[in-house]
Amino acid sequence: MAEPLVEVRRGGLVESIHRGHVVVVDGAGRARFWVGDPGRVVLARSSAKPFQALACVHSGAADRFGIAPRELAVMCGSHWGEDAHVQAVRSILARLGLDEGALECGTHRPVHQPSADRLVREGLEPGAVHSNCSGKHAGMLAVAVQLQAPVCGYRQASHPAQRYILSLVSEITGEPAAAIRVAVDGCGAPVFALPLKALARGFARLARPAGLPAKLQEAASRVVAAMQANPEMVGGSGSFDTRLLSELKPRVVCKGGAEAVYCLGLTDRGWGLALKVEDGGGRAVGPIVLEVLRQIGALKPAEEQRLRELARPAVKNHRGEAVGELAPVFTLAAAEGVAF
């Protein structure tokens, strides 16, 4: 059963409650801490992007095409369509000898409002390169070219690039490929359904890949290093992913997904965290993640202070006045022999 995780409070009253599930596991997949159902099967959404980016390194495409760390980072990101993001995606496509027409991710306005406003002022329409998944799709195109597979239709689950990606998702999460259900993500690419504990294990092994085959170890290390060195490419100005990577590197690798899924790996402990808010309420994610880190002793006092506004964000009215707050209300259960 889903458990209450975050209360939305206003005027001393509880206005809303976000319920969900959280699990923290080690690299062997053993649950260390949890609340709710660690086996809850969820669609990973964009939390899987670092796994999908592994294929670009593992296949040899990153080396063949000279993919820079910031370009690898944007493949892992849900970018906001800022200039640096757009330039990085265009650079990847140029290295592949492709243009923006090869992207099959669809189009939307940049998430970064100033960038969206500038397009309007200049009389320009957003293109596929502005999609927050264009980096991921550019990485998939790199894998397709490396495998000498057709570029057209690279996003289809039956395409060799997607089968390659699925095999790596299976290997790093420990979930058999045949057990991973595949649906269609918002950008048209495959999205994977996995138990939270498997997602958490994947991030534990991403964070500390010792024990994985050497080739996958190298790919995981390069993906994590790229994300930590270029946190602004993983999200955007003010995004939770970018802020967390910036504040907590090199101890953390993290990535959020739509419908309030979030995953995080602790490089110093080799642990992984995965959560799902049942109502898809993304506003609850920050308070949950930071409360989990606080409860398991993974936040330093100075970090906790700097991130306080994300841990207990204010509810504001249209005048900008704080009229309430979001507050975590859960206590993690701990496995035997594991103390808080």
C-alpha positions in Angstrom: 0.0 0.0 0.0 1.1 3.5 -0.7 2.1 5.5 2.4 1.7 9.2 3.2 5.0 10.8 2.2 4.3 14.6 2.0 1.6 16.9 3.4 0.7 20.2 1.8 -0.1 22.5 4.6 -1.9 25.9 4.6 -3.1 28.0 7.5 -2.2 25.2 9.9 -4.4 22.7 8.1 -3.4 19.7 5.9 -4.8 20.6 2.5 -3.4 17.6 0.5 -1.4 14.5 1.0 1.0 12.9 -1.5 1.3 9.1 -1.0 3.8 6.8 -2.5 6.7 4.4 -2.2 10.5 4.7 -1.5 13.2 2.1 -1.4 17.0 2.3 -0.8 19.0 -0.8 -1.9 22.6 -1.8 -2.1 24.4 -3.0 -5.2 23.2 -6.6 -4.6 19.6 -5.4 -4.5 19.1 -5.8 -0.8 16.6 -3.4 0.6 18.3 -1.2 3.3 15.5 1.3 3.9 11.9 1.6 2.6 8.4 2.9 3.0 5.5 1.6 1.0 6.0 -1.1 -1.5 9.6 -1.7 -2.8 8.2 -4.0 -5.5 5.8 -1.4 -7.0 6.2 -1.6 -10.7 6.6 1.8 -12.2 7.3 3.3 -15.6 10.8 4.7 -15.3 10.2 7.6 -17.7 13.2 9.9 -17.9 14.8 8.4 -14.8 16.1 5.8 -17.2 18.0 8.2 -19.4 21.4 7.5 -17.8 20.8 3.8 -18.5 19.9 4.6 -22.1 23.0 6.8 -22.5 25.2 3.8 -21.5 24.6 2.4 -24.9 26.4 5.3 -26.6 29.6 4.5 -24.6 29.2 0.7 -24.5 28.6 0.4 -28.2 31.8 2.4 -29.1 29.8 5.2 -30.6 31.0 7.8 -28.1 34.7 7.1 -29.0 34.1 6.8 -32.7 32.3 10.1 -33.0 34.3 12.0 -30.3 31.3 12.7 -28.1 32.4 15.2 -25.5 31.4 14.8 -21.8 28.9 17.7 -21.9 27.3 16.0 -24.9 27.1 12.7 -23.1 25.5 14.6 -20.1 22.8 16.1 -22.3 22.0 12.5 -23.5 21.3 11.8 -19.9 19.2 14.9 -19.3 15.7 16.3 -19.6 17.1 19.6 -20.7 15.3 22.9 -20.6 16.0 24.0 -24.2 18.6 26.6 -23.2 21.3 27.7 -25.7 23.9 25.3 -24.3 21.5 22.4 -24.6 20.5 23.1 -28.1 24.1 23.6 -29.2 25.2 20.3 -27.6 22.4 18.4 -29.4 23.2 20.0 -32.7 26.9 19.2 -32.2 26.1 15.5 -31.6 24.0 15.4 -34.8 26.8 17.1 -36.8 29.3 14.5 -35.6 26.9 11.8 -36.9 26.5 13.6 -40.2 22.8 14.1 -39.5 20.5 17.1 -39.3 17.6 17.9 -36.9 15.2 16.2 -39.2 16.6 12.9 -38.0 15.2 13.5 -34.5 11.9 11.7 -33.9 11.2 13.1 -30.4 8.5 15.5 -31.3 8.5 19.2 -30.5 7.6 21.5 -27.6 8.5 24.9 -26.4 11.7 25.2 -24.3 11.0 24.6 -20.6 13.3 27.5 -19.9 10.8 30.4 -20.2 13.4 33.1 -21.3 14.5 30.8 -24.1 10.9 30.2 -25.1 10.1 33.9 -25.0 13.1 34.7 -27.2 11.9 32.3 -29.9 8.6 34.2 -29.9 10.3 37.5 -30.2 12.4 36.3 -33.1 9.4 34.8 -34.9 10.8 31.3 -34.7 9.0 28.1 -34.0 10.6 25.5 -31.6 12.0 22.5 -33.3 12.7 18.9 -32.2 16.1 20.1 -30.9 14.3 22.1 -28.2 12.5 19.0 -26.9 13.8 18.0 -23.5 14.4 14.5 -24.8 16.4 15.6 -27.9 19.7 14.7 -26.2 18.5 11.2 -25.4 17.3 10.8 -29.0 20.6 12.1 -30.4 22.3 9.4 -28.3 20.0 6.8 -29.7 20.9 7.9 -33.2 24.5 7.6 -32.4 23.9 4.0 -31.4 21.9 3.3 -34.5 24.7 4.6 -36.7 27.3 2.7 -34.8 25.3 -0.5 -35.2 25.0 0.2 -39.0 21.2 0.0 -38.5 18.6 2.2 -40.2 18.4 5.7 -38.8 14.7 6.1 -39.7 12.6 4.4 -37.0 15.4 4.2 -34.4 12.9 4.9 -31.7 10.8 1.7 -32.3 11.1 -1.0 -29.7 12.1 -3.5 -32.4 15.0 -1.4 -33.7 18.5 -2.8 -33.0 19.4 0.3 -31.1 16.5 -0.2 -28.7 17.1 -3.9 -28.3 20.8 -3.0 -27.4 19.6 -0.4 -24.9 17.1 -2.9 -23.3 19.9 -5.5 -22.8 21.9 -2.9 -20.9 19.0 -1.9 -18.8 18.5 -5.5 -17.9 22.1 -6.0 -17.1 22.5 -3.0 -14.8 19.2 -3.4 -13.0 19.4 -7.2 -12.7 15.9 -7.5 -14.1 15.5 -10.1 -16.8 14.9 -8.5 -20.2 11.8 -10.7 -20.7 10.3 -9.4 -17.5 10.7 -5.7 -18.4 7.5 -4.4 -20.0 7.9 -1.7 -22.6 5.5 1.1 -23.3 5.9 4.4 -25.2 7.3 7.5 -23.6 6.2 11.1 -24.1 8.9 11.5 -26.7 7.9 8.4 -28.6 10.8 6.2 -27.5 10.5 3.0 -25.4 9.9 3.5 -21.7 10.6 0.6 -19.3 8.4 -0.8 -16.5 10.4 -2.0 -13.6 10.0 -2.7 -9.8 11.2 0.3 -7.8 13.8 -2.0 -6.1 15.2 -2.9 -9.6 15.5 0.8 -10.6 17.2 1.5 -7.3 19.6 -1.3 -7.8 20.4 0.1 -11.3 21.3 3.4 -9.8 23.4 1.7 -7.0 25.4 -0.1 -9.7 25.6 3.1 -11.8 27.0 4.9 -8.8 29.5 2.1 -7.9 29.8 -0.2 -10.9 32.4 -2.6 -9.5 31.3 -6.1 -10.1 29.8 -5.3 -13.5 31.5 -6.5 -16.7 34.5 -4.3 -17.5 33.0 -2.8 -20.5 29.8 -1.8 -18.7 31.8 -0.6 -15.7 33.7 1.8 -18.0 30.4 3.0 -19.6 28.8 3.6 -16.2 31.8 5.5 -14.9 31.9 7.8 -17.9 28.2 8.5 -17.8 28.4 9.4 -14.1 31.5 11.5 -14.6 29.8 13.4 -17.4 26.7 14.1 -15.4 28.6 15.3 -12.4 31.0 17.5 -14.4 28.1 19.1 -16.4 25.1 19.2 -14.1 23.6 22.1 -16.1 23.3 19.8 -19.1 21.2 17.3 -17.2 18.4 19.7 -16.4 18.6 23.5 -16.6 18.8 26.7 -14.7 17.1 26.0 -11.4 16.0 22.4 -12.1 16.1 20.0 -9.2 18.4 17.5 -11.0 20.9 20.3 -11.8 20.8 21.7 -8.3 21.2 18.3 -6.6 24.1 17.2 -8.8 25.8 20.6 -8.3 25.4 20.6 -4.5 26.2 16.9 -3.8 28.7 15.8 -6.3 30.8 13.7 -6.4 28.7 11.6 -4.0 25.5 11.6 -6.0 24.2 10.8 -9.4 20.5 11.4 -9.9 17.7 11.7 -12.5 14.0 12.4 -12.3 11.2 11.3 -14.6 7.7 12.4 -15.4 4.8 11.4 -13.1 7.0 11.8 -10.0 9.5 9.0 -10.4 13.0 9.8 -9.1 16.2 7.8 -8.9 19.5 8.5 -7.2 22.8 6.7 -6.6 25.2 7.3 -3.7 28.8 6.8 -5.0 30.3 6.6 -1.6 28.0 3.9 -0.3 27.1 2.1 -3.5 23.4 2.5 -2.7 20.5 3.4 -4.9 17.2 5.1 -4.2 14.0 5.0 -6.2 10.7 6.5 -5.4 7.2 7.0 -6.9 4.5 9.4 -5.9 1.2 7.7 -6.6 -0.6 10.8 -7.9 2.3 11.9 -10.1 2.7 15.1 -8.1 6.2 16.3 -9.0 6.1 19.0 -6.3 6.5 16.3 -3.6 9.7 14.8 -5.1 12.2 17.3 -3.7 11.0 17.0 -0.1 10.9 13.2 -0.3 14.4 12.8 -1.8 16.0 15.2 0.7 14.2 13.7 3.7 15.4 10.2 2.6 19.0 11.5 2.4 18.6 13.2 5.8 17.2 10.1 7.5 19.9 7.8 6.2 22.6 10.3 7.2 23.7 11.1 3.6 23.4 14.9 4.0 26.0 17.0 5.6 24.7 19.9 7.8 25.9 22.6 5.4 24.3 20.8 2.5 21.0 20.4 4.4 21.0 24.1 5.1 21.7 25.1 1.5 19.0 22.8 0.2 16.4 23.7 2.8 14.1 25.5 0.4 13.9 22.4 -1.7 13.4 20.1 1.3 10.4 22.1 2.7 9.3 24.4 -0.2 6.9 27.2 0.5 3.3 27.3 -0.8 3.0 30.8 -2.2 0.0 32.8 -3.4 -0.1 35.0 -6.5 1.4 37.9 -4.5 4.5 35.8 -3.8 3.7 35.5 -0.2 4.4 32.2 1.7 1.1 30.9 2.9 2.0 27.3 3.6 4.6 24.6 3.0 5.2 21.0 1.8 6.4 18.8 4.6 7.7 15.2 4.6 5.8 13.0 7.1 7.3 9.5 6.7 9.8 7.5 8.6 11.8 4.9 6.7 11.8 1.3 7.9 15.3 -0.1 8.2 16.5 -3.6 7.5 17.8 -5.6 10.4 21.3 -4.5 11.3 21.0 -1.2 9.5 20.8 1.9 11.8 19.7 5.4 10.9 
